[in-house]
Amino acid sequence: MCQSIVWKERSMQALQYTRDPVGDTLTVWYGDPNTEYICEETEEEVILMKDASGTVIGKEILHVSSREAEALNIVFGETAMA
């Protein structure tokens, strides 16, 4: 069963994330998932979801259970909005 949480502060756009223990993924949306246009997988086994202009609006981290600490850095680190 997936767990979805929406987190929002007054000064920020909503941040949505879903942890799927069966698929072993963590999906994080920085923007509107309905505007997803294309996906691209990185060498780090992270899928970048982009809108039509090429802006990253979300990430899906594969094999997240084997790298929980690294996953937080991928989501919130320097490359979080890349």
Secondary structure, DSSP 4 states (H G I P E B T S, - for coil): --EEEEE--TTS--EEEEEETTTTEEEEESS-GGG--EEEE-TTSEEEEE-TTS-EEEEEEESGGGGHHHHHHHHHSTTTT-
